[in-house]
């Protein structure tokens, strides 16, 4: 089976640093877990397309119980509680920190390696999730670096 792409999920990665980076990170977060890809994809669609959690702020504000219920609808079993908790933490940190990280990248104060190291500090993001995310995000993030004057 071919790896899932952002295009498969109708995620616009062409207009950085728009919502596409967040949406692809959310999808990567779900796909990077030890769960069937079909379940992770269903969870992504339920969260983003059915319930509008298309920004970090909306994910952050979503009640834990709702996330658990929606993950259950997607087919999560044992991991729904822990995944819901980690998703809310993901939304909060991205909401708080992502704009500054992207600005640092554009201004040359950070690079792709720094972004990767930052993401690995998130609970629930490990090497596999980072690998999935960077597969499509790295070229997009590189365009931010190359747009900088100089």
Phi and psi in radians as a Rosetta constraint file:
Dihedral C 1 N 2 CA 2 C 2 CIRCULARHARMONIC -1.251 0.35
Dihedral N 2 CA 2 C 2 N 3 CIRCULARHARMONIC 2.607 0.35
Dihedral C 2 N 3 CA 3 C 3 CIRCULARHARMONIC -1.115 0.35
Dihedral N 3 CA 3 C 3 N 4 CIRCULARHARMONIC 2.596 0.35
Dihedral C 3 N 4 CA 4 C 4 CIRCULARHARMONIC -1.200 0.35
Dihedral N 4 CA 4 C 4 N 5 CIRCULARHARMONIC 2.448 0.35
Dihedral C 4 N 5 CA 5 C 5 CIRCULARHARMONIC -1.999 0.35
Dihedral N 5 CA 5 C 5 N 6 CIRCULARHARMONIC 2.879 0.35
Dihedral C 5 N 6 CA 6 C 6 CIRCULARHARMONIC -1.054 0.35
Dihedral N 6 CA 6 C 6 N 7 CIRCULARHARMONIC -0.686 0.35
Dihedral C 6 N 7 CA 7 C 7 CIRCULARHARMONIC -1.074 0.35
Dihedral N 7 CA 7 C 7 N 8 CIRCULARHARMONIC -0.630 0.35
Dihedral C 7 N 8 CA 8 C 8 CIRCULARHARMONIC -1.022 0.35
Dihedral N 8 CA 8 C 8 N 9 CIRCULARHARMONIC -0.523 0.35
Dihedral C 8 N 9 CA 9 C 9 CIRCULARHARMONIC -1.756 0.35
Dihedral N 9 CA 9 C 9 N 10 CIRCULARHARMONIC 0.181 0.35
Dihedral C 9 N 10 CA 10 C 10 CIRCULARHARMONIC 1.028 0.35
Dihedral N 10 CA 10 C 10 N 11 CIRCULARHARMONIC 0.698 0.35
Dihedral C 10 N 11 CA 11 C 11 CIRCULARHARMONIC -1.706 0.35
Dihedral N 11 CA 11 C 11 N 12 CIRCULARHARMONIC 2.168 0.35
Dihedral C 11 N 12 CA 12 C 12 CIRCULARHARMONIC -1.414 0.35
Dihedral N 12 CA 12 C 12 N 13 CIRCULARHARMONIC 1.845 0.35
Dihedral C 12 N 13 CA 13 C 13 CIRCULARHARMONIC -1.758 0.35
Dihedral N 13 CA 13 C 13 N 14 CIRCULARHARMONIC 0.109 0.35
Dihedral C 13 N 14 CA 14 C 14 CIRCULARHARMONIC -1.462 0.35
Dihedral N 14 CA 14 C 14 N 15 CIRCULARHARMONIC -0.481 0.35
Dihedral C 14 N 15 CA 15 C 15 CIRCULARHARMONIC -1.923 0.35
Dihedral N 15 CA 15 C 15 N 16 CIRCULARHARMONIC 1.255 0.35
Dihedral C 15 N 16 CA 16 C 16 CIRCULARHARMONIC -1.260 0.35
Dihedral N 16 CA 16 C 16 N 17 CIRCULARHARMONIC 2.705 0.35
Dihedral C 16 N 17 CA 17 C 17 CIRCULARHARMONIC -1.654 0.35
Dihedral N 17 CA 17 C 17 N 18 CIRCULARHARMONIC 0.810 0.35
Dihedral C 17 N 18 CA 18 C 18 CIRCULARHARMONIC -1.083 0.35
Dihedral N 18 CA 18 C 18 N 19 CIRCULARHARMONIC -2.937 0.35
Dihedral C 18 N 19 CA 19 C 19 CIRCULARHARMONIC -1.158 0.35
Dihedral N 19 CA 19 C 19 N 20 CIRCULARHARMONIC -0.216 0.35
Dihedral C 19 N 20 CA 20 C 20 CIRCULARHARMONIC -1.047 0.35
Dihedral N 20 CA 20 C 20 N 21 CIRCULARHARMONIC -0.694 0.35
Dihedral C 20 N 21 CA 21 C 21 CIRCULARHARMONIC -1.087 0.35
Dihedral N 21 CA 21 C 21 N 22 CIRCULARHARMONIC -0.799 0.35
Dihedral C 21 N 22 CA 22 C 22 CIRCULARHARMONIC -1.079 0.35
Dihedral N 22 CA 22 C 22 N 23 CIRCULARHARMONIC -0.823 0.35
Dihedral C 22 N 23 CA 23 C 23 CIRCULARHARMONIC -1.097 0.35
Dihedral N 23 CA 23 C 23 N 24 CIRCULARHARMONIC -0.694 0.35
Dihedral C 23 N 24 CA 24 C 24 CIRCULARHARMONIC -1.213 0.35
Dihedral N 24 CA 24 C 24 N 25 CIRCULARHARMONIC -0.627 0.35
Dihedral C 24 N 25 CA 25 C 25 CIRCULARHARMONIC -1.137 0.35
Dihedral N 25 CA 25 C 25 N 26 CIRCULARHARMONIC -0.733 0.35
Dihedral C 25 N 26 CA 26 C 26 CIRCULARHARMONIC -1.056 0.35
Dihedral N 26 CA 26 C 26 N 27 CIRCULARHARMONIC -0.807 0.35
Dihedral C 26 N 27 CA 27 C 27 CIRCULARHARMONIC -1.091 0.35
Dihedral N 27 CA 27 C 27 N 28 CIRCULARHARMONIC -0.749 0.35
Dihedral C 27 N 28 CA 28 C 28 CIRCULARHARMONIC -1.101 0.35
Dihedral N 28 CA 28 C 28 N 29 CIRCULARHARMONIC -0.691 0.35
Dihedral C 28 N 29 CA 29 C 29 CIRCULARHARMONIC -1.010 0.35
Dihedral N 29 CA 29 C 29 N 30 CIRCULARHARMONIC -0.798 0.35
Dihedral C 29 N 30 CA 30 C 30 CIRCULARHARMONIC -1.242 0.35
Dihedral N 30 CA 30 C 30 N 31 CIRCULARHARMONIC -0.717 0.35
Dihedral C 30 N 31 CA 31 C 31 CIRCULARHARMONIC -1.241 0.35
Dihedral N 31 CA 31 C 31 N 32 CIRCULARHARMONIC -0.418 0.35
Dihedral C 31 N 32 CA 32 C 32 CIRCULARHARMONIC -1.383 0.35
Dihedral N 32 CA 32 C 32 N 33 CIRCULARHARMONIC -0.032 0.35
Dihedral C 32 N 33 CA 33 C 33 CIRCULARHARMONIC -1.582 0.35
Dihedral N 33 CA 33 C 33 N 34 CIRCULARHARMONIC 2.851 0.35
Dihedral C 33 N 34 CA 34 C 34 CIRCULARHARMONIC -1.413 0.35
Dihedral N 34 CA 34 C 34 N 35 CIRCULARHARMONIC 1.279 0.35
Dihedral C 34 N 35 CA 35 C 35 CIRCULARHARMONIC -2.622 0.35
Dihedral N 35 CA 35 C 35 N 36 CIRCULARHARMONIC 2.681 0.35
Dihedral C 35 N 36 CA 36 C 36 CIRCULARHARMONIC -1.000 0.35
Dihedral N 36 CA 36 C 36 N 37 CIRCULARHARMONIC 2.449 0.35
Dihedral C 36 N 37 CA 37 C 37 CIRCULARHARMONIC -1.016 0.35
Dihedral N 37 CA 37 C 37 N 38 CIRCULARHARMONIC -0.640 0.35
Dihedral C 37 N 38 CA 38 C 38 CIRCULARHARMONIC -1.092 0.35
Dihedral N 38 CA 38 C 38 N 39 CIRCULARHARMONIC -0.628 0.35
Dihedral C 38 N 39 CA 39 C 39 CIRCULARHARMONIC -1.215 0.35
Dihedral N 39 CA 39 C 39 N 40 CIRCULARHARMONIC -0.773 0.35
Dihedral C 39 N 40 CA 40 C 40 CIRCULARHARMONIC -1.078 0.35
Dihedral N 40 CA 40 C 40 N 41 CIRCULARHARMONIC -0.723 0.35
Dihedral C 40 N 41 CA 41 C 41 CIRCULARHARMONIC -1.171 0.35
Dihedral N 41 CA 41 C 41 N 42 CIRCULARHARMONIC -0.702 0.35
Dihedral C 41 N 42 CA 42 C 42 CIRCULARHARMONIC -1.095 0.35
Dihedral N 42 CA 42 C 42 N 43 CIRCULARHARMONIC -0.722 0.35
Dihedral C 42 N 43 CA 43 C 43 CIRCULARHARMONIC -1.087 0.35
Dihedral N 43 CA 43 C 43 N 44 CIRCULARHARMONIC -0.779 0.35
Dihedral C 43 N 44 CA 44 C 44 CIRCULARHARMONIC -1.003 0.35
Dihedral N 44 CA 44 C 44 N 45 CIRCULARHARMONIC -0.851 0.35
Dihedral C 44 N 45 CA 45 C 45 CIRCULARHARMONIC -1.117 0.35
Dihedral N 45 CA 45 C 45 N 46 CIRCULARHARMONIC -0.695 0.35
Dihedral C 45 N 46 CA 46 C 46 CIRCULARHARMONIC -1.120 0.35
Dihedral N 46 CA 46 C 46 N 47 CIRCULARHARMONIC -0.807 0.35
Dihedral C 46 N 47 CA 47 C 47 CIRCULARHARMONIC -1.170 0.35
Dihedral N 47 CA 47 C 47 N 48 CIRCULARHARMONIC -0.810 0.35
Dihedral C 47 N 48 CA 48 C 48 CIRCULARHARMONIC -1.549 0.35
Dihedral N 48 CA 48 C 48 N 49 CIRCULARHARMONIC -0.902 0.35
Dihedral C 48 N 49 CA 49 C 49 CIRCULARHARMONIC -1.400 0.35
Dihedral N 49 CA 49 C 49 N 50 CIRCULARHARMONIC -0.683 0.35
Dihedral C 49 N 50 CA 50 C 50 CIRCULARHARMONIC -1.514 0.35
Dihedral N 50 CA 50 C 50 N 51 CIRCULARHARMONIC -0.577 0.35
Dihedral C 50 N 51 CA 51 C 51 CIRCULARHARMONIC -2.074 0.35
Dihedral N 51 CA 51 C 51 N 52 CIRCULARHARMONIC 0.089 0.35
Dihedral C 51 N 52 CA 52 C 52 CIRCULARHARMONIC 1.217 0.35
Dihedral N 52 CA 52 C 52 N 53 CIRCULARHARMONIC 0.419 0.35
Dihedral C 52 N 53 CA 53 C 53 CIRCULARHARMONIC -1.455 0.35
Dihedral N 53 CA 53 C 53 N 54 CIRCULARHARMONIC 1.069 0.35
Dihedral C 53 N 54 CA 54 C 54 CIRCULARHARMONIC -1.706 0.35
Dihedral N 54 CA 54 C 54 N 55 CIRCULARHARMONIC 0.140 0.35
Dihedral C 54 N 55 CA 55 C 55 CIRCULARHARMONIC -2.413 0.35
Dihedral N 55 CA 55 C 55 N 56 CIRCULARHARMONIC 2.742 0.35
Dihedral C 55 N 56 CA 56 C 56 CIRCULARHARMONIC -1.025 0.35
Dihedral N 56 CA 56 C 56 N 57 CIRCULARHARMONIC -0.667 0.35
Dihedral C 56 N 57 CA 57 C 57 CIRCULARHARMONIC -1.084 0.35
Dihedral N 57 CA 57 C 57 N 58 CIRCULARHARMONIC -0.721 0.35
Dihedral C 57 N 58 CA 58 C 58 CIRCULARHARMONIC -1.176 0.35
Dihedral N 58 CA 58 C 58 N 59 CIRCULARHARMONIC -0.684 0.35
Dihedral C 58 N 59 CA 59 C 59 CIRCULARHARMONIC -1.129 0.35
Dihedral N 59 CA 59 C 59 N 60 CIRCULARHARMONIC -0.752 0.35
Dihedral C 59 N 60 CA 60 C 60 CIRCULARHARMONIC -1.028 0.35
Dihedral N 60 CA 60 C 60 N 61 CIRCULARHARMONIC -0.709 0.35
Dihedral C 60 N 61 CA 61 C 61 CIRCULARHARMONIC -1.463 0.35
Dihedral N 61 CA 61 C 61 N 62 CIRCULARHARMONIC -0.180 0.35
Dihedral C 61 N 62 CA 62 C 62 CIRCULARHARMONIC -1.202 0.35
Dihedral N 62 CA 62 C 62 N 63 CIRCULARHARMONIC 2.258 0.35
Dihedral C 62 N 63 CA 63 C 63 CIRCULARHARMONIC -1.076 0.35
Dihedral N 63 CA 63 C 63 N 64 CIRCULARHARMONIC 2.461 0.35
Dihedral C 63 N 64 CA 64 C 64 CIRCULARHARMONIC -0.918 0.35
Dihedral N 64 CA 64 C 64 N 65 CIRCULARHARMONIC -0.812 0.35
Dihedral C 64 N 65 CA 65 C 65 CIRCULARHARMONIC -1.025 0.35
Dihedral N 65 CA 65 C 65 N 66 CIRCULARHARMONIC -0.674 0.35
Dihedral C 65 N 66 CA 66 C 66 CIRCULARHARMONIC -1.146 0.35
Dihedral N 66 CA 66 C 66 N 67 CIRCULARHARMONIC -0.795 0.35
Dihedral C 66 N 67 CA 67 C 67 CIRCULARHARMONIC -1.027 0.35
Dihedral N 67 CA 67 C 67 N 68 CIRCULARHARMONIC -0.767 0.35
Dihedral C 67 N 68 CA 68 C 68 CIRCULARHARMONIC -1.043 0.35
Dihedral N 68 CA 68 C 68 N 69 CIRCULARHARMONIC -0.789 0.35
Dihedral C 68 N 69 CA 69 C 69 CIRCULARHARMONIC -1.094 0.35
Dihedral N 69 CA 69 C 69 N 70 CIRCULARHARMONIC -0.786 0.35
Dihedral C 69 N 70 CA 70 C 70 CIRCULARHARMONIC -1.209 0.35
Dihedral N 70 CA 70 C 70 N 71 CIRCULARHARMONIC -0.646 0.35
Dihedral C 70 N 71 CA 71 C 71 CIRCULARHARMONIC -1.124 0.35
Dihedral N 71 CA 71 C 71 N 72 CIRCULARHARMONIC -0.674 0.35
Dihedral C 71 N 72 CA 72 C 72 CIRCULARHARMONIC -1.072 0.35
Dihedral N 72 CA 72 C 72 N 73 CIRCULARHARMONIC -0.706 0.35
Dihedral C 72 N 73 CA 73 C 73 CIRCULARHARMONIC -1.085 0.35
Dihedral N 73 CA 73 C 73 N 74 CIRCULARHARMONIC -0.548 0.35
Dihedral C 73 N 74 CA 74 C 74 CIRCULARHARMONIC -1.355 0.35
Dihedral N 74 CA 74 C 74 N 75 CIRCULARHARMONIC -0.303 0.35
Dihedral C 74 N 75 CA 75 C 75 CIRCULARHARMONIC 1.999 0.35
Dihedral N 75 CA 75 C 75 N 76 CIRCULARHARMONIC 0.096 0.35
Dihedral C 75 N 76 CA 76 C 76 CIRCULARHARMONIC -1.224 0.35
Dihedral N 76 CA 76 C 76 N 77 CIRCULARHARMONIC 2.436 0.35
Dihedral C 76 N 77 CA 77 C 77 CIRCULARHARMONIC -1.993 0.35
Dihedral N 77 CA 77 C 77 N 78 CIRCULARHARMONIC -1.593 0.35
Dihedral C 77 N 78 CA 78 C 78 CIRCULARHARMONIC -1.139 0.35
Dihedral N 78 CA 78 C 78 N 79 CIRCULARHARMONIC -0.439 0.35
Dihedral C 78 N 79 CA 79 C 79 CIRCULARHARMONIC -1.704 0.35
Dihedral N 79 CA 79 C 79 N 80 CIRCULARHARMONIC 0.095 0.35
Dihedral C 79 N 80 CA 80 C 80 CIRCULARHARMONIC -1.119 0.35
Dihedral N 80 CA 80 C 80 N 81 CIRCULARHARMONIC -0.742 0.35
Dihedral C 80 N 81 CA 81 C 81 CIRCULARHARMONIC -1.126 0.35
Dihedral N 81 CA 81 C 81 N 82 CIRCULARHARMONIC -0.881 0.35
Dihedral C 81 N 82 CA 82 C 82 CIRCULARHARMONIC -1.190 0.35
Dihedral N 82 CA 82 C 82 N 83 CIRCULARHARMONIC -0.649 0.35
Dihedral C 82 N 83 CA 83 C 83 CIRCULARHARMONIC -1.172 0.35
Dihedral N 83 CA 83 C 83 N 84 CIRCULARHARMONIC -0.717 0.35
Dihedral C 83 N 84 CA 84 C 84 CIRCULARHARMONIC -1.056 0.35
Dihedral N 84 CA 84 C 84 N 85 CIRCULARHARMONIC -0.767 0.35
Dihedral C 84 N 85 CA 85 C 85 CIRCULARHARMONIC -1.081 0.35
Dihedral N 85 CA 85 C 85 N 86 CIRCULARHARMONIC -0.801 0.35
Dihedral C 85 N 86 CA 86 C 86 CIRCULARHARMONIC -1.170 0.35
Dihedral N 86 CA 86 C 86 N 87 CIRCULARHARMONIC -0.601 0.35
Dihedral C 86 N 87 CA 87 C 87 CIRCULARHARMONIC -1.126 0.35
Dihedral N 87 CA 87 C 87 N 88 CIRCULARHARMONIC -0.724 0.35
Dihedral C 87 N 88 CA 88 C 88 CIRCULARHARMONIC -1.140 0.35
Dihedral N 88 CA 88 C 88 N 89 CIRCULARHARMONIC -0.692 0.35
Dihedral C 88 N 89 CA 89 C 89 CIRCULARHARMONIC -1.128 0.35
Dihedral N 89 CA 89 C 89 N 90 CIRCULARHARMONIC -0.701 0.35
Dihedral C 89 N 90 CA 90 C 90 CIRCULARHARMONIC -1.036 0.35
Dihedral N 90 CA 90 C 90 N 91 CIRCULARHARMONIC -0.865 0.35
Dihedral C 90 N 91 CA 91 C 91 CIRCULARHARMONIC -1.033 0.35
Dihedral N 91 CA 91 C 91 N 92 CIRCULARHARMONIC -0.752 0.35
Dihedral C 91 N 92 CA 92 C 92 CIRCULARHARMONIC -1.112 0.35
Dihedral N 92 CA 92 C 92 N 93 CIRCULARHARMONIC -0.849 0.35
Dihedral C 92 N 93 CA 93 C 93 CIRCULARHARMONIC -1.175 0.35
Dihedral N 93 CA 93 C 93 N 94 CIRCULARHARMONIC -0.714 0.35
Dihedral C 93 N 94 CA 94 C 94 CIRCULARHARMONIC -1.121 0.35
Dihedral N 94 CA 94 C 94 N 95 CIRCULARHARMONIC -0.715 0.35
Dihedral C 94 N 95 CA 95 C 95 CIRCULARHARMONIC -1.066 0.35
Dihedral N 95 CA 95 C 95 N 96 CIRCULARHARMONIC -0.738 0.35
Dihedral C 95 N 96 CA 96 C 96 CIRCULARHARMONIC -1.336 0.35
Dihedral N 96 CA 96 C 96 N 97 CIRCULARHARMONIC -0.666 0.35
Dihedral C 96 N 97 CA 97 C 97 CIRCULARHARMONIC -1.966 0.35
Dihedral N 97 CA 97 C 97 N 98 CIRCULARHARMONIC -0.416 0.35
Dihedral C 97 N 98 CA 98 C 98 CIRCULARHARMONIC -1.091 0.35
Dihedral N 98 CA 98 C 98 N 99 CIRCULARHARMONIC -0.759 0.35
Dihedral C 98 N 99 CA 99 C 99 CIRCULARHARMONIC -1.006 0.35
Dihedral N 99 CA 99 C 99 N 100 CIRCULARHARMONIC -0.748 0.35
Dihedral C 99 N 100 CA 100 C 100 CIRCULARHARMONIC -1.173 0.35
Dihedral N 100 CA 100 C 100 N 101 CIRCULARHARMONIC -0.640 0.35
Dihedral C 100 N 101 CA 101 C 101 CIRCULARHARMONIC -1.144 0.35
Dihedral N 101 CA 101 C 101 N 102 CIRCULARHARMONIC -0.742 0.35
Dihedral C 101 N 102 CA 102 C 102 CIRCULARHARMONIC -1.186 0.35
Dihedral N 102 CA 102 C 102 N 103 CIRCULARHARMONIC -0.658 0.35
Dihedral C 102 N 103 CA 103 C 103 CIRCULARHARMONIC -1.107 0.35
Dihedral N 103 CA 103 C 103 N 104 CIRCULARHARMONIC -0.743 0.35
Dihedral C 103 N 104 CA 104 C 104 CIRCULARHARMONIC -1.087 0.35
Dihedral N 104 CA 104 C 104 N 105 CIRCULARHARMONIC -0.656 0.35
Dihedral C 104 N 105 CA 105 C 105 CIRCULARHARMONIC -1.139 0.35
Dihedral N 105 CA 105 C 105 N 106 CIRCULARHARMONIC -0.817 0.35
Dihedral C 105 N 106 CA 106 C 106 CIRCULARHARMONIC -1.104 0.35
Dihedral N 106 CA 106 C 106 N 107 CIRCULARHARMONIC -0.603 0.35
Dihedral C 106 N 107 CA 107 C 107 CIRCULARHARMONIC -1.537 0.35
Dihedral N 107 CA 107 C 107 N 108 CIRCULARHARMONIC 0.004 0.35
Dihedral C 107 N 108 CA 108 C 108 CIRCULARHARMONIC 1.416 0.35
Dihedral N 108 CA 108 C 108 N 109 CIRCULARHARMONIC 0.200 0.35
Dihedral C 108 N 109 CA 109 C 109 CIRCULARHARMONIC -1.516 0.35
Dihedral N 109 CA 109 C 109 N 110 CIRCULARHARMONIC -0.102 0.35
Dihedral C 109 N 110 CA 110 C 110 CIRCULARHARMONIC -2.588 0.35
Dihedral N 110 CA 110 C 110 N 111 CIRCULARHARMONIC 2.851 0.35
Dihedral C 110 N 111 CA 111 C 111 CIRCULARHARMONIC -2.326 0.35
Dihedral N 111 CA 111 C 111 N 112 CIRCULARHARMONIC -3.077 0.35
Dihedral C 111 N 112 CA 112 C 112 CIRCULARHARMONIC -1.057 0.35
Dihedral N 112 CA 112 C 112 N 113 CIRCULARHARMONIC -0.650 0.35
Dihedral C 112 N 113 CA 113 C 113 CIRCULARHARMONIC -1.107 0.35
Dihedral N 113 CA 113 C 113 N 114 CIRCULARHARMONIC -0.705 0.35
Dihedral C 113 N 114 CA 114 C 114 CIRCULARHARMONIC -1.103 0.35
Dihedral N 114 CA 114 C 114 N 115 CIRCULARHARMONIC -0.703 0.35
Dihedral C 114 N 115 CA 115 C 115 CIRCULARHARMONIC -1.087 0.35
Dihedral N 115 CA 115 C 115 N 116 CIRCULARHARMONIC -0.773 0.35
Dihedral C 115 N 116 CA 116 C 116 CIRCULARHARMONIC -1.078 0.35
Dihedral N 116 CA 116 C 116 N 117 CIRCULARHARMONIC -0.774 0.35
Dihedral C 116 N 117 CA 117 C 117 CIRCULARHARMONIC -1.119 0.35
Dihedral N 117 CA 117 C 117 N 118 CIRCULARHARMONIC -0.672 0.35
Dihedral C 117 N 118 CA 118 C 118 CIRCULARHARMONIC -1.089 0.35
Dihedral N 118 CA 118 C 118 N 119 CIRCULARHARMONIC -0.811 0.35
Dihedral C 118 N 119 CA 119 C 119 CIRCULARHARMONIC -1.095 0.35
Dihedral N 119 CA 119 C 119 N 120 CIRCULARHARMONIC -0.586 0.35
Dihedral C 119 N 120 CA 120 C 120 CIRCULARHARMONIC -1.201 0.35
Dihedral N 120 CA 120 C 120 N 121 CIRCULARHARMONIC -0.202 0.35
Dihedral C 120 N 121 CA 121 C 121 CIRCULARHARMONIC -1.440 0.35
Dihedral N 121 CA 121 C 121 N 122 CIRCULARHARMONIC -0.155 0.35
Dihedral C 121 N 122 CA 122 C 122 CIRCULARHARMONIC -1.361 0.35
Dihedral N 122 CA 122 C 122 N 123 CIRCULARHARMONIC 2.420 0.35
Dihedral C 122 N 123 CA 123 C 123 CIRCULARHARMONIC -1.162 0.35
Dihedral N 123 CA 123 C 123 N 124 CIRCULARHARMONIC 2.202 0.35
Dihedral C 123 N 124 CA 124 C 124 CIRCULARHARMONIC 1.671 0.35
Dihedral N 124 CA 124 C 124 N 125 CIRCULARHARMONIC -0.068 0.35
Dihedral C 124 N 125 CA 125 C 125 CIRCULARHARMONIC -1.913 0.35
Dihedral N 125 CA 125 C 125 N 126 CIRCULARHARMONIC 2.031 0.35
Dihedral C 125 N 126 CA 126 C 126 CIRCULARHARMONIC -2.099 0.35
Dihedral N 126 CA 126 C 126 N 127 CIRCULARHARMONIC -2.969 0.35
Dihedral C 126 N 127 CA 127 C 127 CIRCULARHARMONIC -0.991 0.35
Dihedral N 127 CA 127 C 127 N 128 CIRCULARHARMONIC -0.682 0.35
Dihedral C 127 N 128 CA 128 C 128 CIRCULARHARMONIC -1.153 0.35
Dihedral N 128 CA 128 C 128 N 129 CIRCULARHARMONIC -0.803 0.35
Dihedral C 128 N 129 CA 129 C 129 CIRCULARHARMONIC -1.082 0.35
Dihedral N 129 CA 129 C 129 N 130 CIRCULARHARMONIC -0.757 0.35
Dihedral C 129 N 130 CA 130 C 130 CIRCULARHARMONIC -1.080 0.35
Dihedral N 130 CA 130 C 130 N 131 CIRCULARHARMONIC -0.735 0.35
Dihedral C 130 N 131 CA 131 C 131 CIRCULARHARMONIC -1.054 0.35
Dihedral N 131 CA 131 C 131 N 132 CIRCULARHARMONIC -0.804 0.35
Dihedral C 131 N 132 CA 132 C 132 CIRCULARHARMONIC -1.072 0.35
Dihedral N 132 CA 132 C 132 N 133 CIRCULARHARMONIC -0.841 0.35
Dihedral C 132 N 133 CA 133 C 133 CIRCULARHARMONIC -1.064 0.35
Dihedral N 133 CA 133 C 133 N 134 CIRCULARHARMONIC -0.874 0.35
Dihedral C 133 N 134 CA 134 C 134 CIRCULARHARMONIC -1.196 0.35
Dihedral N 134 CA 134 C 134 N 135 CIRCULARHARMONIC -0.404 0.35
Dihedral C 134 N 135 CA 135 C 135 CIRCULARHARMONIC -0.911 0.35
Dihedral N 135 CA 135 C 135 N 136 CIRCULARHARMONIC -0.709 0.35
Dihedral C 135 N 136 CA 136 C 136 CIRCULARHARMONIC -1.927 0.35
Dihedral N 136 CA 136 C 136 N 137 CIRCULARHARMONIC -0.394 0.35
Dihedral C 136 N 137 CA 137 C 137 CIRCULARHARMONIC -1.399 0.35
Dihedral N 137 CA 137 C 137 N 138 CIRCULARHARMONIC -0.554 0.35
Dihedral C 137 N 138 CA 138 C 138 CIRCULARHARMONIC -0.971 0.35
Dihedral N 138 CA 138 C 138 N 139 CIRCULARHARMONIC -0.848 0.35
Dihedral C 138 N 139 CA 139 C 139 CIRCULARHARMONIC -1.077 0.35
Dihedral N 139 CA 139 C 139 N 140 CIRCULARHARMONIC -0.625 0.35
Dihedral C 139 N 140 CA 140 C 140 CIRCULARHARMONIC -1.179 0.35
Dihedral N 140 CA 140 C 140 N 141 CIRCULARHARMONIC -0.800 0.35
Dihedral C 140 N 141 CA 141 C 141 CIRCULARHARMONIC -1.130 0.35
Dihedral N 141 CA 141 C 141 N 142 CIRCULARHARMONIC -0.616 0.35
Dihedral C 141 N 142 CA 142 C 142 CIRCULARHARMONIC -1.060 0.35
Dihedral N 142 CA 142 C 142 N 143 CIRCULARHARMONIC -0.615 0.35
Dihedral C 142 N 143 CA 143 C 143 CIRCULARHARMONIC -1.131 0.35
Dihedral N 143 CA 143 C 143 N 144 CIRCULARHARMONIC -0.526 0.35
Dihedral C 143 N 144 CA 144 C 144 CIRCULARHARMONIC -1.161 0.35
Dihedral N 144 CA 144 C 144 N 145 CIRCULARHARMONIC -0.698 0.35
Dihedral C 144 N 145 CA 145 C 145 CIRCULARHARMONIC -1.167 0.35
Dihedral N 145 CA 145 C 145 N 146 CIRCULARHARMONIC -0.752 0.35
Dihedral C 145 N 146 CA 146 C 146 CIRCULARHARMONIC -1.334 0.35
Dihedral N 146 CA 146 C 146 N 147 CIRCULARHARMONIC -0.286 0.35
Dihedral C 146 N 147 CA 147 C 147 CIRCULARHARMONIC -1.343 0.35
Dihedral N 147 CA 147 C 147 N 148 CIRCULARHARMONIC -0.298 0.35
Dihedral C 147 N 148 CA 148 C 148 CIRCULARHARMONIC -1.198 0.35
Dihedral N 148 CA 148 C 148 N 149 CIRCULARHARMONIC 2.469 0.35
Dihedral C 148 N 149 CA 149 C 149 CIRCULARHARMONIC -1.171 0.35
Dihedral N 149 CA 149 C 149 N 150 CIRCULARHARMONIC 2.602 0.35
